[in-house]
Amino acid sequence: VILGAYTTTEDSTGDIVETYEVSVTQPQVTEVLQSFVGLYEQIPPMYSAIKINGVRLYELARKNIVVDRPKRQVKILEISQISPLNENRFKIKVECSKGTYIRTLCTDIGRKLNCGAHMGELLRTKVGNFTIDNSVTLAELEKSNPLDLLISIESLFKDYKKIVINESLTKSLYNGNQLDYANYDAQEEFVRVYDYLDNFVGIYRTAPDKLIVEKMFRGV
């Protein structure tokens, strides 16, 4: 977070549009950061892929057109300061809901501190089940067989319960039909479904005594 200025893009790549004197203490920073924990409403930045009347906001922004954007509720699960306030800069670590703009969060932090702010840099360390530890650099990719680095589709859904379908339902399973599955007491909304040979087939939505296909991954 860089204090003292707002930019057109809400990060350091944009043009500075307003500057402020900064007179902020560490206790003030701590208090403001914690005030964002929980639900809060963001106004998406103009430089974003959100559509307004069928047009991407960034397309309008590049033409210097600014339009009203509806607020969107996001959730900050956790926010912590991971570097000290130094020369009007500090680093934060954020765990947040889908759809949260960290650029906008930085700007809103500056607004609450009455000195303006924008994002200096961003490092995404986790998305869903995947962390930065699962990633590879371009240099590593160039030296490897890309197929050896692929992560299986089913790993995306490892939090879903696994259901193995018996052999008699194989044809219905691979045709994407609704499965009568009286042995399953639906408690989850979605489950991972495998054939009797333990091959991942797809994601099914649950219903009483039934499984209904949501997305097939046969052959993936």
C-alpha positions as CSV (number, residue, x, y, z in Angstrom):
1,V,0.0,0.0,0.0
2,I,1.4,3.4,-1.0
3,L,-0.1,6.3,0.9
4,G,-0.4,9.9,-0.4
5,A,-1.9,9.6,-3.8
6,Y,-4.8,8.2,-5.9
7,T,-4.3,7.0,-9.4
8,T,-6.4,6.4,-12.4
9,T,-6.0,2.6,-12.2
10,E,-5.8,2.4,-8.4
11,D,-2.3,1.0,-8.7
12,S,1.2,2.3,-9.5
13,T,0.8,1.8,-13.3
14,G,-1.8,4.6,-13.5
15,D,-1.5,8.3,-13.6
16,I,-1.6,10.2,-10.3
17,V,-4.9,12.2,-10.1
18,E,-4.7,13.5,-6.5
19,T,-2.0,13.8,-3.9
20,Y,-2.1,14.4,-0.1
21,E,0.1,15.2,2.8
22,V,0.6,12.0,4.8
23,S,0.5,12.2,8.6
24,V,-0.4,8.7,9.7
25,T,0.7,6.7,12.7
26,Q,1.1,3.0,13.0
27,P,-1.8,2.6,15.5
28,Q,-4.0,4.4,12.9
29,V,-3.0,2.0,10.2
30,T,-3.7,-1.0,12.5
31,E,-7.1,0.3,13.4
32,V,-8.1,1.0,9.8
33,L,-6.9,-2.3,8.5
34,Q,-9.0,-4.2,11.1
35,S,-12.0,-2.2,10.2
36,F,-12.2,-4.0,6.9
37,V,-12.5,-7.5,8.3
38,G,-15.9,-8.9,7.4
39,L,-18.4,-7.8,4.7
40,Y,-17.8,-4.5,3.0
41,E,-19.0,-2.8,-0.2
42,Q,-16.6,-1.9,-3.0
43,I,-17.0,0.2,-6.0
44,P,-15.2,-1.7,-8.8
45,P,-12.4,0.3,-10.5
46,M,-12.9,1.7,-14.0
47,Y,-9.9,-0.3,-15.2
48,S,-11.6,-3.7,-14.8
49,A,-13.3,-6.3,-17.0
50,I,-16.8,-5.8,-15.5
51,K,-19.4,-5.0,-18.1
52,I,-21.8,-2.0,-17.9
53,N,-24.5,-2.1,-20.5
54,G,-22.5,-4.7,-22.4
55,V,-19.2,-2.7,-22.5
56,R,-16.1,-3.6,-20.4
57,L,-15.2,-0.8,-18.0
58,Y,-11.6,-0.7,-19.1
59,E,-12.7,0.0,-22.7
60,L,-14.6,3.1,-21.4
61,A,-11.6,4.1,-19.1
62,R,-9.3,4.1,-22.1
63,K,-11.5,6.7,-23.7
64,N,-11.5,8.7,-20.5
65,I,-15.1,7.9,-19.9
66,V,-16.1,7.4,-16.3
67,V,-19.5,5.9,-15.4
68,D,-21.3,5.0,-12.2
69,R,-20.6,1.5,-11.0
70,P,-22.9,-0.3,-8.6
71,K,-21.3,-1.3,-5.3
72,R,-20.5,-5.0,-4.8
73,Q,-20.4,-6.7,-1.5
74,V,-17.1,-8.6,-0.8
75,K,-15.7,-10.2,2.3
76,I,-12.3,-9.8,3.9
77,L,-11.7,-12.9,5.9
78,E,-8.3,-11.7,7.3
79,I,-6.0,-8.8,6.8
80,S,-2.7,-8.2,8.4
81,Q,0.3,-5.9,8.0
82,I,3.4,-7.8,7.1
83,S,5.9,-4.9,6.9
84,P,6.3,-1.7,9.0
85,L,5.0,1.7,7.9
86,N,8.1,3.2,6.2
87,E,8.2,6.2,3.9
88,N,4.4,6.1,3.5
89,R,4.5,2.4,2.4
90,F,3.6,-0.9,4.0
91,K,2.7,-4.4,2.9
92,I,-0.5,-6.3,3.8
93,K,-1.6,-9.9,3.5
94,V,-5.3,-10.4,2.7
95,E,-7.5,-13.4,2.6
96,C,-10.7,-12.5,0.8
97,S,-13.7,-13.6,-1.1
98,K,-14.0,-14.0,-4.9
99,G,-14.5,-10.7,-6.7
100,T,-12.5,-8.6,-4.3
101,Y,-10.3,-6.0,-5.9
102,I,-7.2,-5.5,-3.8
103,R,-6.4,-2.3,-5.7
104,T,-9.7,-0.9,-4.5
105,L,-9.1,-2.2,-1.0
106,C,-5.8,-0.2,-1.0
107,T,-7.6,2.9,-2.2
108,D,-10.3,2.5,0.4
109,I,-7.6,2.1,3.1
110,G,-6.2,5.5,2.0
111,R,-9.6,7.0,2.0
112,K,-10.2,5.9,5.6
113,L,-6.8,7.3,6.6
114,N,-7.7,10.6,4.9
115,C,-4.5,10.6,2.9
116,G,-5.3,8.7,-0.3
117,A,-3.5,5.5,-1.4
118,H,-3.0,3.1,-4.2
119,M,-1.6,-0.4,-4.7
120,G,2.1,-0.7,-5.3
121,E,2.3,-4.4,-6.2
122,L,0.3,-7.6,-5.9
123,L,1.4,-11.2,-5.3
124,R,-1.4,-13.7,-5.5
125,T,-0.5,-16.6,-3.2
126,K,-3.6,-18.7,-3.3
127,V,-6.7,-19.3,-5.5
128,G,-9.1,-22.0,-4.2
129,N,-7.1,-25.2,-3.5
130,F,-4.0,-23.9,-5.4
131,T,-1.2,-22.1,-3.8
132,I,1.9,-20.4,-5.1
133,D,3.8,-23.5,-4.2
134,N,2.0,-25.3,-7.0
135,S,3.2,-22.8,-9.6
136,V,6.3,-22.9,-11.9
137,T,8.3,-20.2,-13.4
138,L,8.5,-19.6,-17.1
139,A,12.2,-20.7,-16.9
140,E,11.1,-24.0,-15.3
141,L,8.4,-24.4,-17.9
142,E,10.8,-24.0,-20.8
143,K,13.1,-26.7,-19.4
144,S,10.3,-29.2,-18.7
145,N,7.7,-31.2,-20.5
146,P,4.5,-29.2,-19.9
147,L,2.5,-32.4,-19.7
148,D,4.6,-33.4,-16.6
149,L,3.5,-30.2,-14.9
150,L,-0.2,-30.5,-15.5
151,I,-2.5,-30.7,-12.5
152,S,-5.5,-33.1,-12.8
153,I,-9.0,-31.6,-13.3
154,E,-10.3,-33.6,-10.4
155,S,-7.9,-31.8,-8.0
156,L,-10.0,-28.7,-8.5
157,F,-12.8,-30.4,-6.7
158,K,-11.0,-32.3,-4.0
159,D,-13.2,-30.7,-1.3
160,Y,-16.3,-32.4,-2.9
161,K,-17.3,-35.8,-1.6
162,K,-16.3,-38.7,-3.9
163,I,-19.0,-41.1,-5.2
164,V,-18.1,-44.3,-7.1
165,I,-20.9,-45.5,-9.4
166,N,-21.4,-49.3,-9.8
167,E,-20.9,-51.0,-13.1
168,S,-24.6,-51.4,-13.9
169,L,-24.9,-47.6,-14.2
170,T,-21.9,-47.1,-16.5
171,K,-23.9,-46.5,-19.7
172,S,-26.2,-43.9,-18.0
173,L,-23.2,-42.3,-16.4
174,Y,-21.3,-41.8,-19.6
175,N,-24.4,-40.6,-21.4
176,G,-24.8,-37.8,-18.8
177,N,-28.1,-39.2,-17.7
178,Q,-29.6,-38.5,-14.3
179,L,-28.6,-41.3,-12.0
180,D,-31.0,-43.0,-9.6
181,Y,-28.8,-43.6,-6.6
182,A,-30.9,-44.6,-3.6
183,N,-27.7,-45.5,-1.7
184,Y,-26.8,-41.9,-1.4
185,D,-28.2,-39.6,1.3
186,A,-27.7,-36.1,-0.2
187,Q,-26.0,-33.8,2.3
188,E,-23.7,-31.9,-0.1
189,E,-24.8,-29.8,-3.1
190,F,-22.2,-31.2,-5.4
191,V,-20.1,-34.4,-5.5
192,R,-17.3,-35.9,-7.6
193,V,-18.5,-38.9,-9.5
194,Y,-16.3,-41.8,-10.7
195,D,-17.0,-44.9,-12.7
196,Y,-16.6,-48.4,-11.3
197,L,-12.9,-48.4,-12.4
198,D,-12.3,-45.3,-10.4
199,N,-12.0,-42.9,-13.4
200,F,-13.1,-39.4,-12.7
201,V,-16.2,-38.6,-14.9
202,G,-17.7,-35.3,-13.7
203,I,-19.4,-33.2,-11.1
204,Y,-23.0,-34.0,-10.2
205,R,-25.6,-32.1,-8.3
206,T,-27.4,-34.0,-5.6
207,A,-31.1,-34.5,-5.1
208,P,-33.0,-37.0,-2.9
209,D,-32.0,-40.4,-4.2
210,K,-30.7,-38.9,-7.4
211,L,-27.5,-37.5,-8.9
212,I,-27.9,-34.9,-11.7
213,V,-25.0,-34.1,-14.0
214,E,-23.6,-30.6,-13.6
215,K,-20.4,-30.8,-15.7
216,M,-18.9,-33.8,-17.5
217,F,-15.1,-34.2,-17.8
218,R,-15.1,-37.5,-19.6
219,G,-11.8,-38.0,-21.4
220,V,-10.1,-35.0,-19.7
